[in-house]
Amino acid sequence: MYVCMCHAVTEDQVKKAIDEGASTPRQIARGCKAGTDCGSCVRRIQGLLGEHGARPCPTARLAARLGLAEPEFQGAPAPAAPAAPIAPVVAPAVAPLRAA
């Protein structure tokens, strides 16, 4: 499965980079360029890092929140509670301009 469509990087390539010692999205990007273009794959990369026990904050919590594998180390913080919904912003009414 592709993780990064911009650079055609697969999940296996990201996992290989993690196995070779990469522990942050930036280190993954140095090796295969995943996450350096549109950025939509960065969350998945963080999730994969969390699945493999890498600990760049907050990937372990993100992996747990996304329902990915539990971190394999002790002392992991509990997932944060979901944020409260944000109320919509309503623009104030503006009176129409009058012709002079």
PyMOL CGO cylinders between C-alpha atoms (Angstrom):
from pymol import cmd
from pymol.cgo import CYLINDER

trace = [
    CYLINDER, 0.00, 0.00, 0.00, 1.26, 3.48, -0.83, 0.3, 1, 1, 1, 1, 1, 1,
    CYLINDER, 1.26, 3.48, -0.83, 1.89, 5.86, 2.04, 0.3, 1, 1, 1, 1, 1, 1,
    CYLINDER, 1.89, 5.86, 2.04, 3.09, 8.77, -0.11, 0.3, 1, 1, 1, 1, 1, 1,
    CYLINDER, 3.09, 8.77, -0.11, 1.50, 9.16, -3.51, 0.3, 1, 1, 1, 1, 1, 1,
    CYLINDER, 1.50, 9.16, -3.51, 3.66, 12.19, -4.43, 0.3, 1, 1, 1, 1, 1, 1,
    CYLINDER, 3.66, 12.19, -4.43, 6.87, 10.14, -4.33, 0.3, 1, 1, 1, 1, 1, 1,
    CYLINDER, 6.87, 10.14, -4.33, 5.41, 6.61, -4.76, 0.3, 1, 1, 1, 1, 1, 1,
    CYLINDER, 5.41, 6.61, -4.76, 6.63, 5.47, -1.33, 0.3, 1, 1, 1, 1, 1, 1,
    CYLINDER, 6.63, 5.47, -1.33, 5.11, 2.28, 0.01, 0.3, 1, 1, 1, 1, 1, 1,
    CYLINDER, 5.11, 2.28, 0.01, 4.36, 1.24, 3.57, 0.3, 1, 1, 1, 1, 1, 1,
    CYLINDER, 4.36, 1.24, 3.57, 7.06, -1.43, 3.26, 0.3, 1, 1, 1, 1, 1, 1,
    CYLINDER, 7.06, -1.43, 3.26, 9.66, 1.23, 2.37, 0.3, 1, 1, 1, 1, 1, 1,
    CYLINDER, 9.66, 1.23, 2.37, 8.70, 3.29, 5.42, 0.3, 1, 1, 1, 1, 1, 1,
    CYLINDER, 8.70, 3.29, 5.42, 8.81, 0.21, 7.66, 0.3, 1, 1, 1, 1, 1, 1,
    CYLINDER, 8.81, 0.21, 7.66, 12.25, -0.66, 6.27, 0.3, 1, 1, 1, 1, 1, 1,
    CYLINDER, 12.25, -0.66, 6.27, 13.49, 2.85, 7.11, 0.3, 1, 1, 1, 1, 1, 1,
    CYLINDER, 13.49, 2.85, 7.11, 12.11, 2.46, 10.65, 0.3, 1, 1, 1, 1, 1, 1,
    CYLINDER, 12.11, 2.46, 10.65, 13.83, -0.93, 11.00, 0.3, 1, 1, 1, 1, 1, 1,
    CYLINDER, 13.83, -0.93, 11.00, 17.07, 0.73, 9.87, 0.3, 1, 1, 1, 1, 1, 1,
    CYLINDER, 17.07, 0.73, 9.87, 16.82, 3.27, 12.69, 0.3, 1, 1, 1, 1, 1, 1,
    CYLINDER, 16.82, 3.27, 12.69, 14.61, 6.14, 11.52, 0.3, 1, 1, 1, 1, 1, 1,
    CYLINDER, 14.61, 6.14, 11.52, 12.56, 7.41, 14.45, 0.3, 1, 1, 1, 1, 1, 1,
    CYLINDER, 12.56, 7.41, 14.45, 11.03, 10.66, 13.17, 0.3, 1, 1, 1, 1, 1, 1,
    CYLINDER, 11.03, 10.66, 13.17, 9.10, 11.69, 10.06, 0.3, 1, 1, 1, 1, 1, 1,
    CYLINDER, 9.10, 11.69, 10.06, 12.05, 13.90, 9.11, 0.3, 1, 1, 1, 1, 1, 1,
    CYLINDER, 12.05, 13.90, 9.11, 14.43, 10.94, 9.16, 0.3, 1, 1, 1, 1, 1, 1,
    CYLINDER, 14.43, 10.94, 9.16, 12.00, 8.98, 6.99, 0.3, 1, 1, 1, 1, 1, 1,
    CYLINDER, 12.00, 8.98, 6.99, 11.86, 11.91, 4.57, 0.3, 1, 1, 1, 1, 1, 1,
    CYLINDER, 11.86, 11.91, 4.57, 15.65, 12.05, 4.26, 0.3, 1, 1, 1, 1, 1, 1,
    CYLINDER, 15.65, 12.05, 4.26, 15.68, 8.48, 3.02, 0.3, 1, 1, 1, 1, 1, 1,
    CYLINDER, 15.68, 8.48, 3.02, 12.72, 8.30, 0.64, 0.3, 1, 1, 1, 1, 1, 1,
    CYLINDER, 12.72, 8.30, 0.64, 11.23, 11.85, 0.41, 0.3, 1, 1, 1, 1, 1, 1,
    CYLINDER, 11.23, 11.85, 0.41, 7.88, 10.72, 1.86, 0.3, 1, 1, 1, 1, 1, 1,
    CYLINDER, 7.88, 10.72, 1.86, 6.18, 13.67, 3.54, 0.3, 1, 1, 1, 1, 1, 1,
    CYLINDER, 6.18, 13.67, 3.54, 8.15, 16.36, 1.71, 0.3, 1, 1, 1, 1, 1, 1,
    CYLINDER, 8.15, 16.36, 1.71, 5.60, 17.41, -0.89, 0.3, 1, 1, 1, 1, 1, 1,
    CYLINDER, 5.60, 17.41, -0.89, 1.92, 17.84, 0.01, 0.3, 1, 1, 1, 1, 1, 1,
    CYLINDER, 1.92, 17.84, 0.01, 2.28, 16.48, 3.56, 0.3, 1, 1, 1, 1, 1, 1,
    CYLINDER, 2.28, 16.48, 3.56, -0.88, 14.39, 3.56, 0.3, 1, 1, 1, 1, 1, 1,
    CYLINDER, -0.88, 14.39, 3.56, 1.11, 11.23, 4.37, 0.3, 1, 1, 1, 1, 1, 1,
    CYLINDER, 1.11, 11.23, 4.37, 2.84, 12.58, 7.49, 0.3, 1, 1, 1, 1, 1, 1,
    CYLINDER, 2.84, 12.58, 7.49, 0.12, 11.34, 9.85, 0.3, 1, 1, 1, 1, 1, 1,
    CYLINDER, 0.12, 11.34, 9.85, 0.35, 7.83, 8.42, 0.3, 1, 1, 1, 1, 1, 1,
    CYLINDER, 0.35, 7.83, 8.42, 4.14, 7.95, 8.79, 0.3, 1, 1, 1, 1, 1, 1,
    CYLINDER, 4.14, 7.95, 8.79, 3.70, 9.04, 12.41, 0.3, 1, 1, 1, 1, 1, 1,
    CYLINDER, 3.70, 9.04, 12.41, 1.27, 6.18, 12.93, 0.3, 1, 1, 1, 1, 1, 1,
    CYLINDER, 1.27, 6.18, 12.93, 3.74, 3.67, 11.49, 0.3, 1, 1, 1, 1, 1, 1,
    CYLINDER, 3.74, 3.67, 11.49, 6.45, 5.06, 13.76, 0.3, 1, 1, 1, 1, 1, 1,
    CYLINDER, 6.45, 5.06, 13.76, 4.11, 4.62, 16.73, 0.3, 1, 1, 1, 1, 1, 1,
    CYLINDER, 4.11, 4.62, 16.73, 3.28, 1.05, 15.70, 0.3, 1, 1, 1, 1, 1, 1,
    CYLINDER, 3.28, 1.05, 15.70, 6.97, 0.18, 15.64, 0.3, 1, 1, 1, 1, 1, 1,
    CYLINDER, 6.97, 0.18, 15.64, 7.72, 1.61, 19.07, 0.3, 1, 1, 1, 1, 1, 1,
    CYLINDER, 7.72, 1.61, 19.07, 9.55, 4.72, 17.90, 0.3, 1, 1, 1, 1, 1, 1,
    CYLINDER, 9.55, 4.72, 17.90, 8.85, 7.54, 20.29, 0.3, 1, 1, 1, 1, 1, 1,
    CYLINDER, 8.85, 7.54, 20.29, 8.84, 10.92, 18.54, 0.3, 1, 1, 1, 1, 1, 1,
    CYLINDER, 8.84, 10.92, 18.54, 6.19, 12.70, 20.54, 0.3, 1, 1, 1, 1, 1, 1,
    CYLINDER, 6.19, 12.70, 20.54, 3.16, 12.46, 19.95, 0.3, 1, 1, 1, 1, 1, 1,
    CYLINDER, 3.16, 12.46, 19.95, 3.18, 9.45, 17.62, 0.3, 1, 1, 1, 1, 1, 1,
    CYLINDER, 3.18, 9.45, 17.62, 2.38, 6.88, 20.30, 0.3, 1, 1, 1, 1, 1, 1,
    CYLINDER, 2.38, 6.88, 20.30, -0.72, 8.82, 21.29, 0.3, 1, 1, 1, 1, 1, 1,
    CYLINDER, -0.72, 8.82, 21.29, -1.63, 9.38, 17.64, 0.3, 1, 1, 1, 1, 1, 1,
    CYLINDER, -1.63, 9.38, 17.64, -1.26, 5.66, 16.86, 0.3, 1, 1, 1, 1, 1, 1,
    CYLINDER, -1.26, 5.66, 16.86, -3.52, 4.82, 19.79, 0.3, 1, 1, 1, 1, 1, 1,
    CYLINDER, -3.52, 4.82, 19.79, -6.05, 7.43, 18.71, 0.3, 1, 1, 1, 1, 1, 1,
    CYLINDER, -6.05, 7.43, 18.71, -6.07, 6.04, 15.16, 0.3, 1, 1, 1, 1, 1, 1,
    CYLINDER, -6.07, 6.04, 15.16, -6.63, 2.53, 16.52, 0.3, 1, 1, 1, 1, 1, 1,
    CYLINDER, -6.63, 2.53, 16.52, -3.22, 1.30, 15.39, 0.3, 1, 1, 1, 1, 1, 1,
    CYLINDER, -3.22, 1.30, 15.39, -1.07, -1.14, 17.36, 0.3, 1, 1, 1, 1, 1, 1,
    CYLINDER, -1.07, -1.14, 17.36, -0.39, -0.46, 21.03, 0.3, 1, 1, 1, 1, 1, 1,
    CYLINDER, -0.39, -0.46, 21.03, 3.10, 0.89, 21.73, 0.3, 1, 1, 1, 1, 1, 1,
    CYLINDER, 3.10, 0.89, 21.73, 5.42, -1.88, 22.90, 0.3, 1, 1, 1, 1, 1, 1,
    CYLINDER, 5.42, -1.88, 22.90, 7.16, 0.11, 25.61, 0.3, 1, 1, 1, 1, 1, 1,
    CYLINDER, 7.16, 0.11, 25.61, 6.15, 0.82, 29.19, 0.3, 1, 1, 1, 1, 1, 1,
    CYLINDER, 6.15, 0.82, 29.19, 5.20, 4.20, 30.56, 0.3, 1, 1, 1, 1, 1, 1,
    CYLINDER, 5.20, 4.20, 30.56, 3.36, 5.40, 27.47, 0.3, 1, 1, 1, 1, 1, 1,
    CYLINDER, 3.36, 5.40, 27.47, 0.99, 8.26, 28.18, 0.3, 1, 1, 1, 1, 1, 1,
    CYLINDER, 0.99, 8.26, 28.18, -2.71, 7.61, 27.80, 0.3, 1, 1, 1, 1, 1, 1,
    CYLINDER, -2.71, 7.61, 27.80, -4.34, 8.95, 24.65, 0.3, 1, 1, 1, 1, 1, 1,
    CYLINDER, -4.34, 8.95, 24.65, -5.57, 12.50, 25.02, 0.3, 1, 1, 1, 1, 1, 1,
    CYLINDER, -5.57, 12.50, 25.02, -9.31, 13.11, 25.13, 0.3, 1, 1, 1, 1, 1, 1,
    CYLINDER, -9.31, 13.11, 25.13, -10.80, 14.33, 21.86, 0.3, 1, 1, 1, 1, 1, 1,
    CYLINDER, -10.80, 14.33, 21.86, -11.04, 18.09, 21.56, 0.3, 1, 1, 1, 1, 1, 1,
    CYLINDER, -11.04, 18.09, 21.56, -14.39, 19.80, 22.01, 0.3, 1, 1, 1, 1, 1, 1,
    CYLINDER, -14.39, 19.80, 22.01, -16.14, 20.73, 18.77, 0.3, 1, 1, 1, 1, 1, 1,
    CYLINDER, -16.14, 20.73, 18.77, -15.44, 24.26, 17.57, 0.3, 1, 1, 1, 1, 1, 1,
    CYLINDER, -15.44, 24.26, 17.57, -18.43, 26.56, 17.20, 0.3, 1, 1, 1, 1, 1, 1,
    CYLINDER, -18.43, 26.56, 17.20, -18.92, 28.02, 13.72, 0.3, 1, 1, 1, 1, 1, 1,
    CYLINDER, -18.92, 28.02, 13.72, -17.81, 31.59, 13.20, 0.3, 1, 1, 1, 1, 1, 1,
    CYLINDER, -17.81, 31.59, 13.20, -20.56, 33.93, 12.05, 0.3, 1, 1, 1, 1, 1, 1,
    CYLINDER, -20.56, 33.93, 12.05, -19.60, 37.14, 10.27, 0.3, 1, 1, 1, 1, 1, 1,
    CYLINDER, -19.60, 37.14, 10.27, -21.37, 40.31, 11.46, 0.3, 1, 1, 1, 1, 1, 1,
    CYLINDER, -21.37, 40.31, 11.46, -24.08, 41.73, 9.24, 0.3, 1, 1, 1, 1, 1, 1,
    CYLINDER, -24.08, 41.73, 9.24, -22.92, 44.65, 7.07, 0.3, 1, 1, 1, 1, 1, 1,
    CYLINDER, -22.92, 44.65, 7.07, -25.25, 47.37, 5.83, 0.3, 1, 1, 1, 1, 1, 1,
    CYLINDER, -25.25, 47.37, 5.83, -25.29, 47.82, 2.04, 0.3, 1, 1, 1, 1, 1, 1,
    CYLINDER, -25.29, 47.82, 2.04, -23.56, 50.92, 0.62, 0.3, 1, 1, 1, 1, 1, 1,
    CYLINDER, -23.56, 50.92, 0.62, -25.82, 53.80, -0.41, 0.3, 1, 1, 1, 1, 1, 1,
    CYLINDER, -25.82, 53.80, -0.41, -25.39, 55.65, -3.66, 0.3, 1, 1, 1, 1, 1, 1,
    CYLINDER, -25.39, 55.65, -3.66, -24.50, 59.34, -3.23, 0.3, 1, 1, 1, 1, 1, 1,
]
cmd.load_cgo(trace, "trace")
